[in-house]
């Protein structure tokens, strides 16, 4: 039965009997908010005493717990849509913690990572290189430490996940990469270096030892431009291909030494970044040290990230040119958010990184790409492929209007419908 809306000048008694629509909506909204808070309290153990040892023993059994920050549960999805999930982090450290929680929500037997890689949030080069430890067989996702030392929340999460090490990690429970204080109480493998190039080279050798041989590829980027570090780190987390660093105009001796090592002579090298980031002379020098070298397309960080998503050469490159995949989207001027979110790319929908350069709208080429791979169905949508997008950052970084645009571009549509899907 349809109700009739009362005019503004209806008699007071009649208004009281019929009720005021906005009051009802407000009550429903308040009840929904209370239910969300209650669910967070019950499921995540917020406010319960864990005995002060970080084990979460007093919270919900087998669930990773962190403290409430600014009135919300860290990592608790807000403004999630059918095809997107937002991690509402205001900074890379918070994004790192939330990404780990999203990737490893349980601490039951066999569900925690074998080890963690810890790097400073102030040292993007070490953090980007450390992302390669996320991939199997090592399986040590990244945890960022603000200013080189784990925060209280980071220490709590490390204690809660309690990585045990494994033969594939050399029994290490934590890899401390670069200039970062190793956490106490764990077996720590230090990966030092006096420069970005040296740290990355040391890590490449560490990976070769753990993996029992050379990698499938090396990815070389500039040590001066973090914007190319985010897509490189996301691919490294997916593949385990080590990142190596170069200057714009000169190839560091330590990087050259890795490339010319006998075991690595047949390993292909890919360079991410245009000539303004890595000069043609450096690419030629790499070509003398390696069997093959190829510069990836892209004139800027946003287009370079997109081209890496499309690219394929042997086992290198995401090669996501059809529906049914995951993506992470960050702001191009906040590359550490992408590095922080690399734990997401080692499982689940294995998201590849895309970038936006505006809080309100996607770049046209990124939007067109998402429409190109938009999933469709002809008869039964429950048998279709699906796309999913993680949005990293709060609404001031990537706005809700843009999230709605992303959601629509990822939406499953009927083939031949007016949404642009033609096959």
C-alpha positions in Angstrom: 0.0 0.0 0.0 1.4 3.4 -0.9 1.4 6.1 1.7 0.5 9.7 0.9 2.9 12.6 1.8 1.2 15.1 4.1 1.4 18.8 3.1 3.5 21.1 5.2 0.4 22.8 6.5 -1.4 19.7 7.6 -3.0 19.9 11.1 -0.7 19.0 14.0 -2.7 16.0 15.0 -2.6 14.6 11.5 1.1 15.2 11.3 1.6 13.2 14.5 -0.5 10.3 13.4 1.2 10.0 9.9 4.8 10.6 11.2 7.5 12.7 9.6 9.5 10.9 6.9 12.9 12.4 7.7 12.6 11.4 11.4 12.0 7.8 10.4 14.9 7.8 8.0 17.1 9.2 10.8 16.0 6.5 13.2 16.8 3.8 10.6 20.2 5.4 9.9 21.0 5.5 13.6 20.0 1.9 14.1 22.2 0.9 11.1 25.2 2.8 12.5 24.7 1.1 15.9 24.6 -2.3 14.2 27.8 -1.6 12.4 29.6 -0.5 15.6 28.2 -3.6 17.4 29.4 -5.9 14.7 32.8 -4.4 14.8 32.9 -4.7 18.6 31.8 -8.4 18.5 33.8 -9.5 15.5 37.0 -7.6 16.0 37.2 -7.6 19.8 37.4 -3.8 20.1 37.6 -2.6 23.6 38.3 -6.0 25.1 41.4 -6.5 27.3 44.0 -8.6 25.5 46.2 -8.9 28.6 48.7 -6.4 27.3 50.7 -9.0 25.4 49.4 -8.2 21.9 48.2 -11.8 21.5 44.5 -10.8 21.2 43.7 -13.5 23.8 40.9 -11.5 25.3 39.3 -10.7 21.9 37.5 -12.8 19.4 39.4 -16.1 19.1 41.6 -16.3 16.0 40.9 -12.8 14.8 43.7 -10.2 14.3 42.9 -7.2 16.4 44.2 -3.6 16.4 43.2 -0.6 18.3 40.5 1.9 17.3 42.0 4.9 15.6 40.1 8.2 15.2 36.8 6.5 16.2 37.0 3.6 13.7 38.5 0.1 13.6 41.7 0.2 11.6 41.1 -1.4 8.3 37.3 -1.8 8.7 35.9 -1.2 5.3 33.8 2.0 4.9 31.9 3.1 1.8 32.4 -0.3 0.2 30.3 -0.8 -2.9 29.5 -3.9 -4.9 32.7 -3.8 -6.8 35.1 -1.7 -4.7 36.5 -1.8 -1.2 38.0 1.2 0.4 40.9 1.2 2.9 40.3 4.6 4.4 44.0 5.2 5.4 45.2 8.7 5.8 48.9 7.7 5.6 51.0 4.9 4.3 51.7 3.3 7.8 47.9 3.0 8.4 47.5 1.6 4.8 50.2 -0.9 5.6 48.5 -2.1 8.8 45.1 -2.2 7.2 46.3 -4.1 4.1 47.9 -6.7 6.3 44.7 -7.1 8.3 42.7 -7.4 5.0 45.1 -10.0 3.7 45.5 -12.0 7.0 42.3 -11.4 9.0 42.6 -14.6 11.0 45.4 -15.9 13.2 44.1 -19.5 13.3 46.5 -22.4 12.4 48.0 -22.0 9.0 46.5 -18.6 8.2 49.2 -16.2 9.3 52.1 -15.3 7.0 55.3 -17.3 7.4 57.3 -14.1 8.0 57.0 -10.3 7.7 59.2 -7.8 5.9 59.7 -4.6 7.8 60.9 -1.4 6.2 60.9 2.3 7.1 58.1 4.4 5.8 60.7 7.1 5.3 62.8 4.9 3.0 60.6 4.2 0.0 63.4 2.4 -2.0 63.9 -0.2 0.7 60.2 -0.7 1.1 59.6 -1.1 -2.6 62.5 -3.6 -2.9 61.2 -5.5 0.2 57.8 -6.1 -1.6 59.5 -8.9 -3.5 59.7 -10.9 -0.3 55.8 -11.1 -0.3 55.7 -13.5 -3.2 55.9 -17.2 -2.7 57.8 -19.2 -1.8 59.1 -16.7 0.7 55.7 -15.3 1.6 56.8 -12.3 3.8 54.4 -9.4 3.2 55.4 -5.8 4.0 54.8 -3.9 7.2 55.9 -0.3 7.3 57.6 1.2 10.4 57.2 5.0 10.8 60.6 6.7 10.8 62.3 3.3 11.0 60.7 1.9 14.1 57.5 -0.1 14.4 54.6 1.8 16.0 52.7 0.4 18.9 50.0 -0.8 16.5 52.6 -2.3 14.2 54.2 -4.1 17.1 50.8 -5.3 18.3 49.9 -6.6 14.8 53.3 -8.4 14.5 52.8 -10.1 17.9 49.2 -11.0 16.9 50.2 -12.5 13.6 53.2 -14.1 15.3 55.0 -15.4 12.1 56.9 -18.6 12.8 59.3 -18.7 9.9 59.8 -21.6 7.5 62.4 -23.3 5.4 61.5 -21.0 2.6 62.3 -18.0 4.8 65.6 -19.5 6.1 63.6 -19.9 9.3 63.6 -16.0 9.6 60.4 -14.6 11.2 61.1 -11.0 10.2 63.2 -9.5 7.4 64.5 -6.0 8.4 65.2 -4.3 5.1 67.2 -1.1 5.0 67.6 1.4 7.8 65.0 0.0 10.2 65.2 -1.2 13.8 64.7 -4.9 14.0 61.8 -5.9 16.3 62.8 -7.8 19.4 61.6 -11.3 20.3 61.8 -12.6 16.7 64.4 -14.3 14.6 65.4 -11.4 12.3 67.2 -11.5 9.0 68.8 -8.1 8.3 69.1 -6.8 4.8 71.4 -3.8 5.1 72.7 -1.3 2.7 74.4 2.1 2.7 72.4 3.1 -0.4 69.2 2.2 -2.1 71.1 0.4 -4.8 73.1 -1.6 -2.3 70.1 -2.6 -0.2 68.2 -3.8 -3.3 71.3 -5.7 -4.6 71.7 -7.4 -1.2 68.0 -8.3 -1.2 68.3 -9.8 -4.7 71.1 -12.0 -3.5 69.0 -13.0 -0.4 66.1 -13.9 -2.7 68.3 -16.0 -4.9 69.5 -18.0 -1.9 66.0 -18.5 -0.6 64.6 -19.4 -4.0 67.5 -21.7 -5.0 68.4 -19.8 -8.1 68.1 -16.7 -10.2 64.7 -14.9 -10.7 62.6 -14.9 -13.9 63.3 -11.2 -14.4 64.8 -8.1 -12.9 62.9 -4.8 -12.8 65.1 -1.6 -12.8 63.7 1.8 -11.7 65.2 5.1 -10.8 66.2 5.6 -7.1 65.1 9.2 -7.4 61.4 8.9 -8.3 59.1 7.1 -5.9 56.2 7.3 -8.3 57.6 4.5 -10.3 58.3 2.5 -7.1 54.6 1.8 -6.5 53.8 -0.1 -9.7 57.2 -1.8 -9.5 56.6 -2.9 -5.9 53.1 -4.2 -6.7 54.5 -6.4 -9.5 57.4 -7.5 -7.3 54.9 -8.6 -4.6 53.0 -10.6 -7.2 55.9 -12.2 -9.0 59.0 -12.2 -6.7 61.0 -10.5 -9.4 63.6 -8.3 -7.6 63.7 -4.6 -8.0 67.1 -3.0 -8.7 67.9 0.7 -8.7 69.7 3.1 -11.0 70.4 6.8 -11.1 69.0 8.7 -14.0 72.3 9.1 -15.8 74.6 6.4 -14.2 74.2 2.7 -13.4 75.5 2.0 -9.8 78.4 -0.5 -9.7 76.5 -2.7 -7.2 73.5 -3.0 -9.6 75.8 -3.8 -12.5 77.5 -6.4 -10.4 74.2 -8.2 -9.8 73.3 -8.1 -13.5 76.7 -9.4 -14.6 76.8 -12.3 -12.1 77.2 -15.5 -14.1 73.9 -17.0 -12.7 72.0 -13.9 -13.8 73.4 -13.4 -17.3 70.4 -14.9 -19.0 67.8 -13.1 -16.8 65.9 -10.5 -18.8 65.8 -6.9 -17.5 62.9 -4.5 -17.7 63.2 -0.8 -17.1 60.1 1.0 -15.7 60.2 4.8 -16.4 60.6 7.1 -19.4 64.0 8.7 -20.4 63.3 11.5 -18.0 63.6 8.9 -15.2 66.2 6.5 -16.7 68.3 7.9 -19.5 68.9 6.0 -22.8 72.6 5.8 -21.9 71.8 3.8 -18.7 69.5 1.5 -20.7 72.4 0.9 -23.1 74.7 0.2 -20.2 72.2 -2.3 -18.8 72.1 -4.0 -22.2 75.8 -4.6 -22.1 75.5 -6.2 -18.7 72.3 -8.3 -19.3 71.3 -10.7 -22.0 68.2 -8.6 -22.9 66.8 -5.3 -21.7 63.5 -3.6 -22.5 62.0 -0.3 -21.5 58.4 -0.5 -20.6 55.9 1.9 -22.2 54.6 5.0 -20.3 55.5 8.7 -20.3 54.5 9.3 -16.7 53.8 7.3 -13.5 50.1 7.0 -14.2 50.5 5.7 -17.8 53.5 3.6 -16.8 51.5 1.8 -14.2 48.7 1.2 -16.7 51.1 -0.1 -19.3 52.6 -2.5 -16.8 49.1 -3.8 -16.1 48.7 -4.5 -19.8 52.2 -5.7 -20.6 53.3 -9.3 -21.1 56.7 -10.7 -22.1 57.3 -14.4 -21.1 56.4 -14.6 -17.4 56.9 -10.8 -16.9 54.0 -8.4 -16.7 50.4 -8.6 -15.5 48.8 -9.2 -18.9 45.4 -8.2 -17.6 43.6 -7.6 -21.0 40.4 -9.4 -20.2 37.8 -9.4 -17.5 38.0 -11.2 -14.2 40.8 -9.5 -12.2 41.6 -7.4 -9.2 43.0 -3.9 -9.0 44.3 -1.4 -6.5 44.0 2.3 -7.2 46.1 5.0 -5.5 46.8 8.7 -6.1 49.9 9.1 -8.2 51.3 11.8 -5.8 51.0 9.3 -2.9 53.2 6.4 -4.2 53.9 5.1 -0.7 50.2 4.2 -0.4 50.7 1.7 -3.2 53.9 0.2 -1.7 52.1 -0.1 1.6 49.2 -2.0 0.0 51.4 -4.6 -1.6 50.2 -7.4 0.8 46.9 -7.4 -1.1 48.7 -8.4 -4.3 49.9 -11.8 -3.0 46.4 -13.5 -3.0 42.7 -12.9 -3.2 42.0 -11.2 -6.5 45.8 -10.6 -6.9 45.2 -6.9 -7.6 47.5 -4.9 -10.0 48.1 -1.2 -9.5 46.4 1.6 -11.3 46.8 5.3 -10.5 44.6 8.3 -10.5 45.9 11.9 -10.5 42.8 13.6 -9.2 40.5 13.1 -6.2 37.3 13.5 -8.2 37.7 11.6 -11.5 39.8 8.9 -13.1 42.2 9.7 -15.9 40.6 9.1 -19.3 43.0 6.3 -20.3 42.5 4.5 -16.9 38.7 4.8 -17.2 38.8 3.5 -20.8 41.0 0.6 -19.7 38.5 -0.4 -17.0 35.7 -0.2 -19.6 37.8 -2.3 -22.0 38.0 -5.1 -19.4 34.6 -4.6 -17.9 33.0 -8.1 -17.3 29.8 -9.0 -19.1 27.4 -11.9 -19.3 24.9 -13.1 -21.9 22.4 -15.3 -19.9 23.5 -16.1 -16.3 25.3 -13.4 -14.3 26.1 -15.9 -11.5 28.4 -17.8 -13.9 30.3 -14.7 -15.0 33.7 -13.3 -14.2 34.0 -10.3 -11.9 36.4 -7.4 -11.4 37.1 -6.0 -8.0 39.0 -2.7 -7.1 40.7 -1.8 -3.8 40.7 2.0 -3.2 43.6 3.1 -1.0 43.0 6.4 0.9 40.2 8.3 2.6 37.6 10.4 0.8 39.9 13.5 0.7 42.4 11.4 -1.3 40.1 9.6 -3.7 36.6 11.0 -3.4 33.3 9.1 -3.3 32.3 10.4 -6.7 35.4 8.8 -8.2 34.7 5.6 -6.2 31.2 5.5 -7.8 32.8 6.0 -11.2 35.2 3.1 -10.5 32.4 0.9 -9.3 30.4 1.5 -12.4 33.4 0.7 -14.7 33.9 -2.6 -12.8 30.2 -3.5 -12.8 29.1 -6.8 -14.4 26.8 -5.8 -17.3 24.7 -7.7 -19.8 26.6 -8.1 -23.1 25.3 -5.7 -25.6 23.8 -3.4 -22.9 24.2 0.4 -23.2 27.1 0.5 -20.7 29.6 0.0 -23.4 30.3 -3.7 -23.2 30.1 -5.3 -26.7 31.4 -8.7 -26.1 
